Amino acid sequence: DRRKIQSRQTELQNQQDIDLLDVQLQSAARARVRAEKTREMGLIDMVAYEKAQDDHTIKISELKHAREKAALEKDNLQIEAGNQQLLVDRQQLQVEDLRRQVALLTIRSPVDGLVARRDVAEQDAVTRGQALLGVVDLSAFEIEIQIPESYADEIGLDTAAVIKYDSIDYPGKVTRVSPEVTGSQVRGLVRFDGASPKGLKQNQAVSVRLLIDRRPNVLKVARGPFLEDGGGRQAYVLDGDLATLTPIQVGAVSIGEVEIVSGLEEGDRIIISDVTRFEKAETILIRR
């Protein structure tokens, strides 16, 4: 900005010099005209007449050079001001580049949340992909579940789930299933399919039920040891104090319920507890 002001001051001074020379030139021209008239009248000598002509010629030359000098100085000042602007632009680019480098050093979480843990200390050397911080997204809770190995093949991503919290069922879905089996169980993650319930906190226990298959309007009984004892092909049906071993056919099996395809009717009562002690007797007596 100072360079621009100096340029305008120099241009103004040059213009003032040009205007002054222009006035002096006009004065010299009038003096020459007067010298010519007085010369014709014989009132001045030849020396004074020639001096008036020389003064006029000198002022023409001075005015011409002053204008050329002003034009050159104006071009020079514009170049210098342009150079100063380029230096400013260059410095601004350096500042932006430093800001970009600083931004690359900023660690940004992919989600909004709170820092729950810090895995590295300040100024530690880290490698690509190393965990640095643990961020808890309070708007997107995930529930860790343990899936029995026998059901792992039937459960995949987006499998529907029902999450029970504070006696209310919330829809959810499976977001991850681990490929590893630990202790006959597979680790999985379930997320709320919608807004999370208010008041839910990290590490809080909830109940989750996975919906592997939907079969409405079917005959079903509670699941118990009888299913494994009878191989899913027979059950003891109660009739008063007698229980008769009856062939059955089961369909879909969940953790808590068993579908009965054939062998039983609605309203039948069966023994769902351990029946190995009955030794597959055809009929047994129930003592109350």
C-alpha positions as CSV (number, residue, x, y, z in Angstrom):
1,D,0.0,0.0,0.0
2,R,2.9,2.4,0.8
3,R,4.4,1.6,-2.6
4,K,1.1,2.5,-4.3
5,I,0.9,5.8,-2.4
6,Q,4.5,6.6,-3.4
7,S,3.7,5.8,-7.0
8,R,0.7,8.2,-6.9
9,Q,2.9,10.9,-5.2
10,T,5.6,10.6,-7.9
11,E,3.0,10.7,-10.7
12,L,1.5,13.8,-9.1
13,Q,5.0,15.5,-8.9
14,N,5.8,14.6,-12.5
15,Q,2.4,16.1,-13.6
16,Q,3.1,19.3,-11.7
17,D,6.6,19.5,-13.4
18,I,4.9,19.0,-16.8
19,D,2.3,21.7,-16.1
20,L,5.0,24.1,-14.9
21,L,7.0,23.5,-18.1
22,D,3.9,23.9,-20.2
23,V,3.3,27.3,-18.6
24,Q,7.0,28.3,-19.2
25,L,6.7,27.1,-22.8
26,Q,3.7,29.3,-23.3
27,S,5.6,32.2,-21.8
28,A,8.6,31.6,-24.0
29,A,6.3,31.4,-27.1
30,R,4.8,34.8,-26.2
31,A,8.3,36.2,-25.6
32,R,9.4,34.9,-29.0
33,V,6.4,36.5,-30.7
34,R,7.2,39.9,-29.0
35,A,10.9,39.6,-30.0
36,E,9.9,39.0,-33.6
37,K,7.7,42.1,-33.6
38,T,10.2,44.3,-31.9
39,R,12.9,43.0,-34.2
40,E,10.8,44.0,-37.2
41,M,10.4,47.5,-35.6
42,G,14.2,47.6,-35.0
43,L,13.8,48.0,-31.2
44,I,16.1,45.1,-30.2
45,D,19.3,43.7,-31.5
46,M,19.9,40.3,-33.1
47,V,21.3,38.8,-29.9
48,A,18.2,39.4,-27.9
49,Y,16.0,38.1,-30.8
50,E,18.0,34.9,-31.1
51,K,18.0,34.4,-27.3
52,A,14.2,34.5,-27.3
53,Q,14.1,31.9,-30.1
54,D,16.6,29.7,-28.1
55,D,14.6,30.0,-24.9
56,H,11.4,28.9,-26.8
57,T,13.2,25.9,-28.3
58,I,14.7,24.9,-24.9
59,K,11.3,24.9,-23.3
60,I,9.8,22.7,-26.1
61,S,12.6,20.2,-25.5
62,E,12.3,20.3,-21.7
63,L,8.5,19.7,-21.9
64,K,9.0,16.8,-24.3
65,H,11.6,15.1,-22.1
66,A,9.5,15.8,-19.0
67,R,6.5,14.0,-20.5
68,E,8.7,11.1,-21.7
69,K,10.3,10.8,-18.2
70,A,6.9,10.9,-16.5
71,A,5.6,8.1,-18.8
72,L,8.7,6.0,-18.1
73,E,8.5,6.6,-14.3
74,K,4.8,5.7,-14.4
75,D,5.6,2.4,-16.2
76,N,8.4,1.7,-13.7
77,L,6.2,2.5,-10.7
78,Q,3.5,0.2,-12.0
79,I,6.0,-2.6,-12.4
80,E,7.3,-2.1,-8.9
81,A,3.8,-2.0,-7.5
82,G,3.1,-5.2,-9.5
83,N,6.2,-6.8,-8.0
84,Q,5.1,-5.9,-4.5
85,Q,1.7,-7.4,-5.2
86,L,3.3,-10.6,-6.5
87,L,5.4,-10.8,-3.3
88,V,2.2,-10.4,-1.2
89,D,0.5,-13.1,-3.3
90,R,3.5,-15.4,-2.9
91,Q,3.5,-14.8,0.9
92,Q,-0.3,-15.5,1.0
93,L,0.3,-18.8,-0.9
94,Q,3.0,-19.8,1.6
95,V,0.5,-19.0,4.4
96,E,-2.2,-21.1,2.8
97,D,0.3,-24.0,2.2
98,L,1.3,-23.9,5.9
99,R,-2.3,-23.9,6.9
100,R,-2.9,-26.9,4.6
101,Q,0.0,-28.7,6.2
102,V,-1.3,-27.9,9.6
103,A,-4.8,-29.2,8.6
104,L,-3.2,-32.5,7.5
105,L,-1.8,-32.9,11.0
106,T,-5.3,-32.5,12.5
107,I,-7.0,-35.7,13.6
108,R,-10.7,-35.7,12.8
109,S,-13.2,-38.2,14.1
110,P,-15.5,-39.7,11.5
111,V,-18.4,-39.3,13.9
112,D,-19.5,-36.7,16.4
113,G,-19.1,-37.8,20.0
114,L,-17.0,-37.8,23.1
115,V,-13.4,-39.1,23.6
116,A,-13.7,-42.1,25.8
117,R,-10.1,-43.2,25.8
118,R,-6.6,-42.2,24.5
119,D,-4.4,-45.1,23.2
120,V,-1.2,-43.1,22.6
121,A,0.6,-40.4,24.5
122,E,1.6,-37.0,23.2
123,Q,4.6,-37.0,20.8
124,D,4.5,-40.9,20.5
125,A,5.5,-42.3,17.1
126,V,2.6,-44.1,15.5
127,T,2.1,-46.2,12.4
128,R,-0.6,-46.0,9.7
129,G,-3.9,-47.6,10.9
130,Q,-2.9,-47.5,14.5
131,A,-5.7,-46.7,17.0
132,L,-5.2,-43.3,18.6
133,L,-8.4,-42.4,20.3
134,G,-11.7,-44.0,21.2
135,V,-14.7,-41.8,20.4
136,V,-18.2,-42.7,21.6
137,D,-21.0,-41.6,19.3
138,L,-23.9,-41.0,21.7
139,S,-26.3,-40.7,18.8
140,A,-25.6,-44.2,17.3
141,F,-25.3,-46.9,20.0
142,E,-24.2,-50.3,19.0
143,I,-25.0,-53.4,21.1
144,E,-22.5,-56.2,21.4
145,I,-24.1,-59.6,21.3
146,Q,-22.8,-63.2,21.5
147,I,-24.4,-65.5,18.9
148,P,-24.3,-69.3,19.4
149,E,-22.1,-71.0,16.8
150,S,-25.0,-73.1,15.6
151,Y,-26.9,-69.9,14.5
152,A,-24.0,-68.0,13.1
153,D,-24.5,-69.2,9.5
154,E,-28.1,-68.0,9.5
155,I,-27.3,-64.5,10.7
156,G,-25.9,-61.9,8.3
157,L,-25.8,-58.1,7.9
158,D,-29.1,-56.3,8.2
159,T,-30.7,-59.3,10.0
160,A,-33.7,-57.8,11.9
161,A,-33.5,-57.6,15.7
162,V,-35.7,-56.5,18.5
163,I,-34.0,-54.5,21.3
164,K,-35.8,-54.4,24.7
165,Y,-34.9,-51.4,26.9
166,D,-37.0,-50.2,29.8
167,S,-39.7,-52.7,28.9
168,I,-40.1,-51.2,25.4
169,D,-39.2,-53.0,22.1
170,Y,-37.1,-51.0,19.6
171,P,-36.3,-52.2,16.1
172,G,-32.7,-52.9,15.2
173,K,-30.5,-54.7,12.7
174,V,-27.2,-56.6,12.7
175,T,-24.3,-54.4,11.5
176,R,-21.4,-56.8,12.0
177,V,-20.7,-60.5,12.5
178,S,-17.2,-61.6,13.5
179,P,-15.7,-64.4,11.4
180,E,-14.0,-65.8,14.6
181,V,-15.5,-68.3,17.0
182,T,-14.6,-68.0,20.7
183,G,-16.0,-70.3,23.2
184,S,-18.6,-71.7,20.8
185,Q,-19.9,-68.2,20.3
186,V,-19.6,-65.5,17.6
187,R,-19.4,-61.8,18.4
188,G,-21.9,-59.5,16.6
189,L,-23.0,-55.9,16.7
190,V,-26.6,-54.6,16.6
191,R,-27.6,-51.0,15.9
192,F,-30.9,-49.3,16.5
193,D,-32.9,-49.0,13.3
194,G,-33.9,-45.4,14.1
195,A,-33.4,-43.1,17.0
196,S,-31.8,-44.5,20.1
197,P,-34.0,-44.4,23.3
198,K,-33.4,-41.6,25.7
199,G,-31.4,-42.3,28.8
200,L,-29.3,-45.1,27.3
201,K,-25.7,-45.1,28.4
202,Q,-22.5,-46.7,27.4
203,N,-21.8,-50.2,28.7
204,Q,-25.5,-50.6,29.7
205,A,-27.0,-54.1,29.4
206,V,-30.1,-54.5,27.2
207,S,-32.0,-57.5,25.8
208,V,-31.7,-58.4,22.1
209,R,-33.7,-60.9,20.1
210,L,-32.7,-61.7,16.5
211,L,-35.4,-62.3,14.0
212,I,-34.0,-65.0,11.7
213,D,-37.3,-66.0,10.3
214,R,-40.9,-64.8,10.5
215,R,-43.7,-67.4,10.5
216,P,-47.1,-66.0,11.5
217,N,-50.0,-68.2,12.4
218,V,-48.1,-71.4,13.3
219,L,-48.4,-73.9,16.1
220,K,-45.5,-73.5,18.5
221,V,-44.4,-74.6,22.0
222,A,-41.8,-73.3,24.3
223,R,-38.3,-74.8,23.7
224,G,-37.0,-77.2,26.3
225,P,-34.7,-80.2,26.8
226,F,-37.3,-82.5,25.2
227,L,-36.3,-81.2,21.8
228,E,-32.7,-82.6,22.1
229,D,-33.8,-85.7,24.0
230,G,-36.3,-86.8,21.4
231,G,-34.3,-85.5,18.5
232,G,-37.2,-83.3,17.5
233,R,-39.3,-86.3,16.4
234,Q,-41.3,-87.2,19.5
235,A,-42.8,-85.7,22.7
236,Y,-44.9,-86.8,25.6
237,V,-48.5,-85.5,25.3
238,L,-50.4,-85.2,28.6
239,D,-53.9,-86.5,28.9
240,G,-55.0,-86.2,32.5
241,D,-52.4,-88.1,34.6
242,L,-51.0,-90.0,31.7
243,A,-48.4,-88.9,29.2
244,T,-48.1,-90.7,25.9
245,L,-45.1,-90.7,23.6
246,T,-46.2,-89.2,20.4
247,P,-44.4,-88.7,17.1
248,I,-44.0,-85.1,16.1
249,Q,-42.4,-83.1,13.3
250,V,-40.8,-79.7,14.1
251,G,-40.1,-76.8,11.8
252,A,-38.3,-73.6,12.6
253,V,-36.5,-73.5,16.0
254,S,-35.6,-70.4,17.8
255,I,-33.8,-69.9,21.2
256,G,-37.1,-69.8,23.1
257,E,-39.7,-71.5,20.8
258,V,-40.2,-74.5,18.5
259,E,-42.6,-74.7,15.5
260,I,-44.7,-77.9,15.5
261,V,-45.5,-79.0,11.9
262,S,-47.4,-82.1,12.7
263,G,-48.2,-84.5,15.6
264,L,-49.8,-82.0,17.9
265,E,-53.0,-80.0,18.0
266,E,-53.8,-76.6,19.4
267,G,-54.4,-76.9,23.1
268,D,-52.3,-80.0,23.6
269,R,-50.1,-80.1,26.6
270,I,-46.6,-81.7,26.4
271,I,-43.7,-82.2,28.7
272,I,-40.9,-79.9,27.6
273,S,-38.4,-80.7,30.5
274,D,-35.8,-83.4,30.5
275,V,-37.4,-86.8,29.5
276,T,-34.3,-89.0,29.4
277,R,-35.3,-90.6,32.7
278,F,-38.5,-91.9,31.1
279,E,-36.3,-94.2,28.9
280,K,-38.7,-93.7,25.9
281,A,-41.5,-95.5,27.7
282,E,-44.7,-95.5,25.6
283,T,-46.9,-94.3,28.5
284,I,-46.0,-92.8,31.8
285,L,-48.1,-91.9,34.9
286,I,-47.8,-88.4,36.3
287,R,-48.1,-88.2,40.1
288,R,-49.0,-84.8,41.4
